[in-house]
């Protein structure tokens, strides 16, 4: 099974790398043009949402440091 890696960038996008599919709210797949690596917008400023176009530069601050989530509620 292929793995998918998601990298949270400081002050920027999410990089998705590996075997993945991105669908809209109706389940329709985005045509990724054969890419196996894309960047997704986190700031909401991209004109190409859900994909990043670099609009976040100097407008979005987030220090991407991993942490543990609280235990899952049962």
Phi and psi in radians as a Rosetta constraint file:
Dihedral C 1 N 2 CA 2 C 2 CIRCULARHARMONIC -1.270 0.35
Dihedral N 2 CA 2 C 2 N 3 CIRCULARHARMONIC 2.616 0.35
Dihedral C 2 N 3 CA 3 C 3 CIRCULARHARMONIC -1.797 0.35
Dihedral N 3 CA 3 C 3 N 4 CIRCULARHARMONIC 2.724 0.35
Dihedral C 3 N 4 CA 4 C 4 CIRCULARHARMONIC -2.067 0.35
Dihedral N 4 CA 4 C 4 N 5 CIRCULARHARMONIC 2.302 0.35
Dihedral C 4 N 5 CA 5 C 5 CIRCULARHARMONIC -2.011 0.35
Dihedral N 5 CA 5 C 5 N 6 CIRCULARHARMONIC 2.287 0.35
Dihedral C 5 N 6 CA 6 C 6 CIRCULARHARMONIC -2.024 0.35
Dihedral N 6 CA 6 C 6 N 7 CIRCULARHARMONIC 2.119 0.35
Dihedral C 6 N 7 CA 7 C 7 CIRCULARHARMONIC -1.908 0.35
Dihedral N 7 CA 7 C 7 N 8 CIRCULARHARMONIC 2.217 0.35
Dihedral C 7 N 8 CA 8 C 8 CIRCULARHARMONIC -1.635 0.35
Dihedral N 8 CA 8 C 8 N 9 CIRCULARHARMONIC 1.984 0.35
Dihedral C 8 N 9 CA 9 C 9 CIRCULARHARMONIC -1.453 0.35
Dihedral N 9 CA 9 C 9 N 10 CIRCULARHARMONIC 2.510 0.35
Dihedral C 9 N 10 CA 10 C 10 CIRCULARHARMONIC -1.017 0.35
Dihedral N 10 CA 10 C 10 N 11 CIRCULARHARMONIC 2.370 0.35
Dihedral C 10 N 11 CA 11 C 11 CIRCULARHARMONIC 0.913 0.35
Dihedral N 11 CA 11 C 11 N 12 CIRCULARHARMONIC 0.571 0.35
Dihedral C 11 N 12 CA 12 C 12 CIRCULARHARMONIC -2.911 0.35
Dihedral N 12 CA 12 C 12 N 13 CIRCULARHARMONIC -2.581 0.35
Dihedral C 12 N 13 CA 13 C 13 CIRCULARHARMONIC -1.379 0.35
Dihedral N 13 CA 13 C 13 N 14 CIRCULARHARMONIC 3.065 0.35
Dihedral C 13 N 14 CA 14 C 14 CIRCULARHARMONIC -1.780 0.35
Dihedral N 14 CA 14 C 14 N 15 CIRCULARHARMONIC 2.266 0.35
Dihedral C 14 N 15 CA 15 C 15 CIRCULARHARMONIC -1.742 0.35
Dihedral N 15 CA 15 C 15 N 16 CIRCULARHARMONIC 2.172 0.35
Dihedral C 15 N 16 CA 16 C 16 CIRCULARHARMONIC -1.919 0.35
Dihedral N 16 CA 16 C 16 N 17 CIRCULARHARMONIC 2.178 0.35
Dihedral C 16 N 17 CA 17 C 17 CIRCULARHARMONIC -2.345 0.35
Dihedral N 17 CA 17 C 17 N 18 CIRCULARHARMONIC 2.235 0.35
Dihedral C 17 N 18 CA 18 C 18 CIRCULARHARMONIC 2.278 0.35
Dihedral N 18 CA 18 C 18 N 19 CIRCULARHARMONIC -2.516 0.35
Dihedral C 18 N 19 CA 19 C 19 CIRCULARHARMONIC -1.750 0.35
Dihedral N 19 CA 19 C 19 N 20 CIRCULARHARMONIC 1.931 0.35
Dihedral C 19 N 20 CA 20 C 20 CIRCULARHARMONIC -2.682 0.35
Dihedral N 20 CA 20 C 20 N 21 CIRCULARHARMONIC 2.887 0.35
Dihedral C 20 N 21 CA 21 C 21 CIRCULARHARMONIC -2.334 0.35
Dihedral N 21 CA 21 C 21 N 22 CIRCULARHARMONIC 2.458 0.35
Dihedral C 21 N 22 CA 22 C 22 CIRCULARHARMONIC -2.045 0.35
Dihedral N 22 CA 22 C 22 N 23 CIRCULARHARMONIC 2.211 0.35
Dihedral C 22 N 23 CA 23 C 23 CIRCULARHARMONIC -2.154 0.35
Dihedral N 23 CA 23 C 23 N 24 CIRCULARHARMONIC 2.717 0.35
Dihedral C 23 N 24 CA 24 C 24 CIRCULARHARMONIC -1.481 0.35
Dihedral N 24 CA 24 C 24 N 25 CIRCULARHARMONIC -3.083 0.35
Dihedral C 24 N 25 CA 25 C 25 CIRCULARHARMONIC -1.122 0.35
Dihedral N 25 CA 25 C 25 N 26 CIRCULARHARMONIC -0.308 0.35
Dihedral C 25 N 26 CA 26 C 26 CIRCULARHARMONIC -1.670 0.35
Dihedral N 26 CA 26 C 26 N 27 CIRCULARHARMONIC 0.002 0.35
Dihedral C 26 N 27 CA 27 C 27 CIRCULARHARMONIC 1.573 0.35
Dihedral N 27 CA 27 C 27 N 28 CIRCULARHARMONIC 0.096 0.35
Dihedral C 27 N 28 CA 28 C 28 CIRCULARHARMONIC -1.376 0.35
Dihedral N 28 CA 28 C 28 N 29 CIRCULARHARMONIC 2.313 0.35
Dihedral C 28 N 29 CA 29 C 29 CIRCULARHARMONIC -1.351 0.35
Dihedral N 29 CA 29 C 29 N 30 CIRCULARHARMONIC 2.412 0.35
Dihedral C 29 N 30 CA 30 C 30 CIRCULARHARMONIC -1.287 0.35
Dihedral N 30 CA 30 C 30 N 31 CIRCULARHARMONIC 2.448 0.35
Dihedral C 30 N 31 CA 31 C 31 CIRCULARHARMONIC -1.444 0.35
Dihedral N 31 CA 31 C 31 N 32 CIRCULARHARMONIC 1.886 0.35
Dihedral C 31 N 32 CA 32 C 32 CIRCULARHARMONIC -1.556 0.35
Dihedral N 32 CA 32 C 32 N 33 CIRCULARHARMONIC 0.100 0.35
Dihedral C 32 N 33 CA 33 C 33 CIRCULARHARMONIC 1.052 0.35
Dihedral N 33 CA 33 C 33 N 34 CIRCULARHARMONIC 0.574 0.35
Dihedral C 33 N 34 CA 34 C 34 CIRCULARHARMONIC 1.439 0.35
Dihedral N 34 CA 34 C 34 N 35 CIRCULARHARMONIC 0.050 0.35
Dihedral C 34 N 35 CA 35 C 35 CIRCULARHARMONIC -1.254 0.35
Dihedral N 35 CA 35 C 35 N 36 CIRCULARHARMONIC 2.508 0.35
Dihedral C 35 N 36 CA 36 C 36 CIRCULARHARMONIC -2.007 0.35
Dihedral N 36 CA 36 C 36 N 37 CIRCULARHARMONIC 0.233 0.35
Dihedral C 36 N 37 CA 37 C 37 CIRCULARHARMONIC -2.626 0.35
Dihedral N 37 CA 37 C 37 N 38 CIRCULARHARMONIC 2.170 0.35
Dihedral C 37 N 38 CA 38 C 38 CIRCULARHARMONIC -2.411 0.35
Dihedral N 38 CA 38 C 38 N 39 CIRCULARHARMONIC 2.868 0.35
Dihedral C 38 N 39 CA 39 C 39 CIRCULARHARMONIC -2.040 0.35
Dihedral N 39 CA 39 C 39 N 40 CIRCULARHARMONIC 2.356 0.35
Dihedral C 39 N 40 CA 40 C 40 CIRCULARHARMONIC -1.885 0.35
Dihedral N 40 CA 40 C 40 N 41 CIRCULARHARMONIC 2.475 0.35
Dihedral C 40 N 41 CA 41 C 41 CIRCULARHARMONIC -1.229 0.35
Dihedral N 41 CA 41 C 41 N 42 CIRCULARHARMONIC 2.386 0.35
Dihedral C 41 N 42 CA 42 C 42 CIRCULARHARMONIC -1.997 0.35
Dihedral N 42 CA 42 C 42 N 43 CIRCULARHARMONIC -0.309 0.35
Dihedral C 42 N 43 CA 43 C 43 CIRCULARHARMONIC -1.581 0.35
Dihedral N 43 CA 43 C 43 N 44 CIRCULARHARMONIC -0.354 0.35
Dihedral C 43 N 44 CA 44 C 44 CIRCULARHARMONIC 1.499 0.35
Dihedral N 44 CA 44 C 44 N 45 CIRCULARHARMONIC 0.035 0.35
Dihedral C 44 N 45 CA 45 C 45 CIRCULARHARMONIC -1.647 0.35
Dihedral N 45 CA 45 C 45 N 46 CIRCULARHARMONIC -0.208 0.35
Dihedral C 45 N 46 CA 46 C 46 CIRCULARHARMONIC -1.126 0.35
Dihedral N 46 CA 46 C 46 N 47 CIRCULARHARMONIC 2.465 0.35
Dihedral C 46 N 47 CA 47 C 47 CIRCULARHARMONIC -1.513 0.35
Dihedral N 47 CA 47 C 47 N 48 CIRCULARHARMONIC 0.005 0.35
Dihedral C 47 N 48 CA 48 C 48 CIRCULARHARMONIC -2.156 0.35
Dihedral N 48 CA 48 C 48 N 49 CIRCULARHARMONIC 0.559 0.35
Dihedral C 48 N 49 CA 49 C 49 CIRCULARHARMONIC -0.970 0.35
Dihedral N 49 CA 49 C 49 N 50 CIRCULARHARMONIC 2.476 0.35
Dihedral C 49 N 50 CA 50 C 50 CIRCULARHARMONIC -1.484 0.35
Dihedral N 50 CA 50 C 50 N 51 CIRCULARHARMONIC 0.074 0.35
Dihedral C 50 N 51 CA 51 C 51 CIRCULARHARMONIC -1.557 0.35
Dihedral N 51 CA 51 C 51 N 52 CIRCULARHARMONIC 2.613 0.35
Dihedral C 51 N 52 CA 52 C 52 CIRCULARHARMONIC -1.386 0.35
Dihedral N 52 CA 52 C 52 N 53 CIRCULARHARMONIC 2.403 0.35
Dihedral C 52 N 53 CA 53 C 53 CIRCULARHARMONIC -2.096 0.35
Dihedral N 53 CA 53 C 53 N 54 CIRCULARHARMONIC 0.180 0.35
Dihedral C 53 N 54 CA 54 C 54 CIRCULARHARMONIC 1.526 0.35
Dihedral N 54 CA 54 C 54 N 55 CIRCULARHARMONIC 0.060 0.35
Dihedral C 54 N 55 CA 55 C 55 CIRCULARHARMONIC -1.094 0.35
Dihedral N 55 CA 55 C 55 N 56 CIRCULARHARMONIC -0.314 0.35
Dihedral C 55 N 56 CA 56 C 56 CIRCULARHARMONIC -1.209 0.35
Dihedral N 56 CA 56 C 56 N 57 CIRCULARHARMONIC -0.337 0.35
Dihedral C 56 N 57 CA 57 C 57 CIRCULARHARMONIC -0.900 0.35
Dihedral N 57 CA 57 C 57 N 58 CIRCULARHARMONIC 2.168 0.35
Dihedral C 57 N 58 CA 58 C 58 CIRCULARHARMONIC 1.150 0.35
Dihedral N 58 CA 58 C 58 N 59 CIRCULARHARMONIC 0.249 0.35
Dihedral C 58 N 59 CA 59 C 59 CIRCULARHARMONIC -2.295 0.35
Dihedral N 59 CA 59 C 59 N 60 CIRCULARHARMONIC 0.078 0.35
Dihedral C 59 N 60 CA 60 C 60 CIRCULARHARMONIC -2.590 0.35
Dihedral N 60 CA 60 C 60 N 61 CIRCULARHARMONIC 2.130 0.35
Dihedral C 60 N 61 CA 61 C 61 CIRCULARHARMONIC -2.123 0.35
Dihedral N 61 CA 61 C 61 N 62 CIRCULARHARMONIC 2.182 0.35
Dihedral C 61 N 62 CA 62 C 62 CIRCULARHARMONIC -2.763 0.35
Dihedral N 62 CA 62 C 62 N 63 CIRCULARHARMONIC 2.141 0.35
Dihedral C 62 N 63 CA 63 C 63 CIRCULARHARMONIC -1.520 0.35
Dihedral N 63 CA 63 C 63 N 64 CIRCULARHARMONIC 1.843 0.35
Dihedral C 63 N 64 CA 64 C 64 CIRCULARHARMONIC -1.385 0.35
Dihedral N 64 CA 64 C 64 N 65 CIRCULARHARMONIC 1.659 0.35
Dihedral C 64 N 65 CA 65 C 65 CIRCULARHARMONIC -2.177 0.35
Dihedral N 65 CA 65 C 65 N 66 CIRCULARHARMONIC 2.206 0.35
Dihedral C 65 N 66 CA 66 C 66 CIRCULARHARMONIC -1.130 0.35
Dihedral N 66 CA 66 C 66 N 67 CIRCULARHARMONIC 2.563 0.35
Dihedral C 66 N 67 CA 67 C 67 CIRCULARHARMONIC -2.615 0.35
Dihedral N 67 CA 67 C 67 N 68 CIRCULARHARMONIC 2.898 0.35
Dihedral C 67 N 68 CA 68 C 68 CIRCULARHARMONIC -1.586 0.35
Dihedral N 68 CA 68 C 68 N 69 CIRCULARHARMONIC 2.344 0.35
Dihedral C 68 N 69 CA 69 C 69 CIRCULARHARMONIC -1.313 0.35
Dihedral N 69 CA 69 C 69 N 70 CIRCULARHARMONIC 2.714 0.35
Dihedral C 69 N 70 CA 70 C 70 CIRCULARHARMONIC -1.127 0.35
Dihedral N 70 CA 70 C 70 N 71 CIRCULARHARMONIC 2.811 0.35
Dihedral C 70 N 71 CA 71 C 71 CIRCULARHARMONIC -0.977 0.35
Dihedral N 71 CA 71 C 71 N 72 CIRCULARHARMONIC 2.560 0.35
Dihedral C 71 N 72 CA 72 C 72 CIRCULARHARMONIC -1.159 0.35
Dihedral N 72 CA 72 C 72 N 73 CIRCULARHARMONIC 2.383 0.35
Dihedral C 72 N 73 CA 73 C 73 CIRCULARHARMONIC -1.325 0.35
Dihedral N 73 CA 73 C 73 N 74 CIRCULARHARMONIC 2.432 0.35
